[in-house]
């Protein structure tokens, strides 16, 4: 099984604007449709250096496909 992830780097000042999954760039919105359909695809955003490790841990940590993040 292949796994795909998309990480969008946003400016800290934009974090409140793009805080919800519905908001984002056109690429984010396009991938959001894929994310809803395919369990082997995940998306996340990084706004600060402190976000990097938790996001990568979430994306690449061991978890069953059926328990995909909410």
C-alpha positions in Angstrom: 0.0 0.0 0.0 1.3 3.4 -0.9 1.0 6.4 1.4 0.8 10.0 0.3 1.0 13.2 2.3 0.7 16.9 1.5 2.2 19.4 3.9 1.4 23.1 3.3 3.8 25.7 4.8 1.9 28.8 5.7 3.0 32.1 7.3 2.4 32.4 11.0 0.3 35.5 10.3 -2.0 33.4 8.1 -2.5 30.6 10.6 -5.8 32.1 11.8 -7.1 32.6 8.3 -6.2 29.0 7.2 -7.0 27.5 10.5 -10.0 25.4 9.3 -9.6 22.7 6.7 -12.1 24.4 4.4 -9.9 27.5 4.0 -6.7 27.4 2.0 -5.0 27.7 -1.3 -6.5 26.3 -4.4 -4.1 23.3 -4.2 -5.2 22.7 -0.5 -8.9 22.7 -1.5 -8.2 20.3 -4.4 -6.3 17.9 -2.2 -9.0 18.2 0.4 -11.4 16.4 -1.9 -8.8 13.6 -2.4 -8.2 13.5 1.4 -11.9 12.8 2.0 -12.0 9.9 -0.5 -8.7 8.1 0.0 -7.5 6.7 3.4 -3.9 6.5 2.3 -3.7 10.3 1.8 -3.3 12.8 4.6 -2.8 16.6 4.7 -1.5 19.0 7.3 -0.2 22.5 7.7 2.9 23.9 9.3 2.9 27.6 10.4 5.8 27.7 12.9 9.0 25.8 13.4 7.4 24.2 16.5 4.8 22.6 14.3 7.3 20.6 12.2 7.9 17.6 14.5 4.3 17.1 15.7 3.0 17.2 12.1 5.6 14.7 10.8 5.0 12.5 13.8 1.3 12.6 13.0 1.8 11.9 9.3 4.4 9.1 9.7 3.6 7.6 13.0 2.2 4.1 13.1 -1.6 4.0 12.9 -4.1 1.8 11.3 -5.5 3.1 8.0 -9.1 2.8 9.4 -8.2 5.2 12.3 -7.2 8.1 10.0 -7.1 11.4 11.9 -10.3 13.4 12.2 
